[in-house]
């Protein structure tokens, strides 16, 4: 087997190992996966030809410990890399950080008081991780992984909980709980669903809710199809679509933060695109407050509605002849 093949196989093994112990490498780029895997191999002192049973960990002063610069030298020598010595910051901040947070690597072996930015800090495999690494590929591997996870926890789960904790929860009228990405735009969407709709379309059904992370966060396509709504993939799709079953209205609501109020042009486009709907449509622009609304005032189309999240009991009617309702 060629040297290049041995390197590739060993890096692939390290990636597989990291995935099994809960390091979220599936979300990384191909290059980042390689580097994190090689970071593990370097601090474990595993060259392509060494068996996993010889993986080293921190056991005493004479243990295998490497600075980030020495890790680069290890990569260049044993894994065919050509990385400049000056890239040691990236090794510390972008590669080793996953191993440290997963309790696989100790960032200050022999120097607990070392500053995080100190280039002389040495990294080593923690003893619990070392006990697991030497079992890779053996019969006791699954048991070793379970023992390590019980002691160190699972980084993938911790990161997932943090992402969920940072999400913006929104409860639909039917009680369904969704999670939006934090941000002003989605704060307005949350207010639309939880404040605007109960006040002005009580008992409605939310048929569509978008999100910046995933364009379609919630959709009830069979009902939209039944009402004759246009193709959901269209870029003109409003942020929130709700059906008021008692009034037989379809509400198209825009959460306006940095773009897309119900302007005359947008209103015209949506009217044309909803021309095949079997129920009349109501067009609404929702703003965070008056200050935000003021910036867009001149663009608001007649025969639409404006709602402000900071004064949720009121509507501003750009119609002249009636209150909230569709115009025919």
Secondary structure by P-SEA (a helix, b strand, c coil): ccaaaaaaaaaaaaaaaaaaaccccccccaaaaaaaaaaaaaaacccccccccccccccccccccccaaaaaaaaaacccccccccaaaaaacccaaaaaaaccccccccccccccccccbbbbbcaaaaaaaaaccccaaaaaaaaaaaacccaaaaaaaaaaaabbbbbcccbbbbbbcccaaaaaaaaaaccccccccccccccbbbcccccccccaaaaaaaaccccccccccccbbbbcccccbbbbbbbccccccccaaaaaaaaaaaccccbbbbbbbbcccaaaaaaacccccccbbbbbcccccbbbbccccccccccc
